[in-house]
């Protein structure tokens, strides 16, 4: 079972959680409180991401703490009471200070390594890029030079490139 933050104690009664096998759910391992029966499901966190098109280029972002040379799509966590479309437009504004519009929905991708579910879009943006403090930098790539990577948002890049032809 993947490690999860705050998964040592029950959120209902504070007692320790223990691993059990849920036979009703395809023998999936979960954490359960022996005292009150509360179950920690460890559901994936929804994340929004976008292939941001700006002045004929795709804008890739490098988060603080990422290795030098590693870039990805603009992404962020979906907030409560927010649609995925509104969430990615907010993230583009927060990270790049650009105004954007959704061009198309690309797809939904499981990112098991981070226990996330990525909801990906293609967005067209206007304005002058101002890189937010949460980013270590950006890279602008011509669409024909963009290459997918084999995990996370790279799967959305692969699908977008296939549809583009």
Residue pairs with C-beta under 8 A, 6 or more apart in sequence:
1 19
1 29
1 30
1 31
1 42
2 42
2 115
4 31
4 40
4 42
4 115
7 17
7 31
7 40
7 42
8 16
8 17
9 15
9 16
9 17
10 16
10 17
10 33
10 35
10 36
10 38
10 40
11 38
11 40
12 33
12 36
12 38
13 33
13 35
13 36
13 38
15 33
15 34
15 35
15 36
16 33
16 34
17 31
17 32
17 33
17 40
18 31
18 32
18 33
18 34
19 29
19 30
19 31
20 29
20 30
20 31
20 32
21 27
21 28
21 29
21 30
22 28
22 29
22 30
22 39
30 39
30 40
30 41
30 42
31 39
31 40
31 42
32 38
32 39
32 40
33 39
42 115
44 110
44 111
44 115
44 116
44 117
45 77
45 114
45 115
45 116
45 117
46 77
46 78
46 84
46 116
46 117
46 119
47 75
47 76
47 77
47 78
47 111
47 116
47 117
47 118
47 119
48 75
48 76
48 77
48 78
48 84
48 87
48 88
48 91
48 118
48 119
48 120
48 121
49 72
49 73
49 74
49 75
49 76
49 88
49 118
49 119
49 120
49 121
49 153
49 156
50 73
50 74
50 75
50 88
50 91
50 92
50 100
50 120
50 121
50 122
50 123
51 58
51 73
51 106
51 120
51 121
51 122
51 123
51 156
51 157
51 160
52 58
52 59
52 73
52 74
52 92
52 96
52 98
52 100
52 123
52 125
53 59
53 103
53 122
53 123
53 124
53 125
53 143
54 96
54 98
54 124
54 125
54 126
54 129
54 140
55 140
56 142
56 143
57 140
57 141
57 142
57 143
58 140
58 141
58 142
58 143
58 146
59 74
59 96
59 125
59 129
59 138
59 139
59 140
60 71
60 72
60 73
60 138
60 139
60 140
60 141
61 71
61 72
61 73
61 74
61 75
61 95
61 96
61 135
61 137
61 138
62 70
62 71
62 72
62 135
62 136
62 137
62 138
62 139
63 72
63 134
63 135
63 136
64 133
64 134
64 135
64 136
65 136
66 136
71 138
71 139
72 149
72 152
72 153
72 154
73 120
73 153
73 156
73 157
74 88
74 91
74 92
74 95
74 96
75 91
75 118
75 153
76 87
76 88
76 90
76 91
76 94
76 95
77 87
78 84
78 87
78 119
79 87
79 90
82 90
84 119
84 121
85 102
85 121
88 100
88 102
88 119
88 121
88 123
89 100
89 101
89 102
89 123
92 98
92 100
92 123
92 125
93 99
93 100
94 132
95 131
95 132
95 134
95 135
96 125
96 129
96 130
96 131
96 132
96 138
97 127
97 128
97 129
97 130
97 132
98 125
98 126
98 127
98 129
99 125
99 126
99 127
100 123
100 124
100 125
100 126
101 123
101 124
101 125
102 121
102 122
102 123
103 121
103 122
103 123
103 124
104 121
104 122
105 120
105 121
106 120
106 121
106 122
106 156
106 159
106 160
107 120
107 155
107 156
107 159
108 117
108 118
108 119
108 120
109 117
109 118
109 120
109 152
109 153
109 155
109 156
110 116
110 117
110 118
111 117
111 118
111 151
111 152
113 151
113 152
114 152
118 152
118 153
118 156
120 153
120 156
120 160
122 160
129 138
131 137
131 138
143 164
146 157
146 161
147 157
148 154
148 155
148 157
148 158
148 161
149 157
